[in-house]
Amino acid sequence: MPATGIGRPRLVERYRRFLPISDATPSLSLGEGFTSLVRLGRLGRQLGLPNLYVKLEGQNPTGSFKDRGMVVAVSKAIEDGARAIICASTGNTSASAAAYGAAAGLEVVVLLPKGQIALGKLLQALVAGARVIAVDGNFDLALRIVRELADRRDHPITLVNSINPYRLEGQKTGAFEVCDDLGRAPDILAIPVGNAGNISAYWAGFRDYQGARITSSLPRMFGFQAAGAAPLVLGHPVERPETIATAIRIGNPASWHKAIAARDESGGLIEAVTDDEILAAYRDLARLEGVFCEPSSAASLAGIRKLALAGRIEPEATIVCVLTGNGLKDPHTAERNVGPILEGGSTTAAVVAALGWS
Ligand SMILES: Cc1ncc(COP(=O)(O)O)c(C=O)c1O
């Protein structure tokens, strides 16, 4: 077949009619989006859910869903003449901002909660040349500080957290892809919730598609928070959020009201899952399905499993769990959840012995 020279379309071009993109918006891309929707055959059978899928957002260029929104936020920042961008982060936003900022030639500043960032994410930001500042406090404090810095006039800098509306605009594309791949909207969209931007963006995306008559129904939005960091479940901020799922270790979500609206308008729910439930889902995804996601991502499947076992999900439902980030980002959690490497010596016989075959 002759080469066309067209290549893959860009995400923002594919969904341009739904995005704040004009001819004045610079073209920026690292190849984000177009992530796989995979049916969970073995786990689906175990749970009695034949139509259970995961969306592998770890396939994005920096390994998380953040790239969908970052490409739009950084493009618009350049269009508006920005020279510098700033964010607070539990890790993935910083990795994404650092990469897109580097590609656009911008100064990048990221504030992280000290000692609470998965190693891979920290390295991503540093390798991309971002200035990384650790604050003595949690994500909520870091976000408060970057908001203040972005308001100052002496050093103009664009905030690229999900309170920047362009981020959520870009993240809507995840919902579009789910519908395009399924040929319809799912019945249930399950998603981990931290700062609550992504659940809000997905809901907006599903509504856009229904409004444009591309789909005829809307999913119920099922958000899952870690039990030690579940302000939306408790109904009040959590001062000291705690969970092994560091990406969603957030006590006072910026998009609180939007997430509650997504839950209520869709007839959905926001519930909590324990760290043990998250880790069980994390391990099973890898061992039964070959999918290596980060712990926070597994909260979506952990929640669905909990509801299914309690008989709270109709078996025929088409369910999509968003797996928000790549497992390689958090090698420490992975290390703590695997057995030892077997010693194989230097002979076939020693390897056979190590395998217990002799
Ligand atoms: C891997 C991962 N999953 C889920 C979330 C939660 O997304 P949101 O903060 O938009 O609720 C984050 C946020 O940083 C994340 O990095």
The ligand as an SDF file (V2000), in Angstrom:
LIG
                    3D

 16 16  0  0  0  0  0  0  0  0999 V2000
   -3.2140    8.8200   38.1010 C   0  0  0  0  0  0  0  0  0  0  0  0
   -4.2700    9.7690   38.5380 C   0  0  0  0  0  0  0  0  0  0  0  0
   -5.4960    9.3030   38.6950 N   0  0  0  0  0  0  0  0  0  0  0  0
   -6.5110   10.1040   39.0850 C   0  0  0  0  0  0  0  0  0  0  0  0
   -6.2900   11.4320   39.3630 C   0  0  0  0  0  0  0  0  0  0  0  0
   -7.4420   12.2560   39.8080 C   0  0  0  0  0  0  0  0  0  0  0  0
   -7.8440   13.1600   38.8280 O   0  0  0  0  0  0  0  0  0  0  0  0
   -8.5500   14.4980   39.2880 P   0  0  0  0  0  0  0  0  0  0  0  0
   -7.5670   15.2110   40.1510 O   0  0  0  0  0  0  0  0  0  0  0  0
   -8.8470   15.2080   38.0330 O   0  0  0  0  0  0  0  0  0  0  0  0
   -9.7520   14.0750   40.0480 O   0  0  0  0  0  0  0  0  0  0  0  0
   -5.0060   11.9700   39.2220 C   0  0  0  0  0  0  0  0  0  0  0  0
   -4.7330   13.3670   39.5410 C   0  0  0  0  0  0  0  0  0  0  0  0
   -3.6180   13.7860   39.7040 O   0  0  0  0  0  0  0  0  0  0  0  0
   -3.9800   11.1190   38.7880 C   0  0  0  0  0  0  0  0  0  0  0  0
   -2.7330   11.5720   38.6280 O   0  0  0  0  0  0  0  0  0  0  0  0
  1  2  1  0
  2  3  1  0
  2 15  2  0
  3  4  2  0
  4  5  1  0
  5  6  1  0
  5 12  2  0
  6  7  1  0
  7  8  1  0
  8  9  2  0
  8 10  1  0
  8 11  1  0
 12 13  1  0
 12 15  1  0
 13 14  2  0
 15 16  1  0
M  END
$$$$
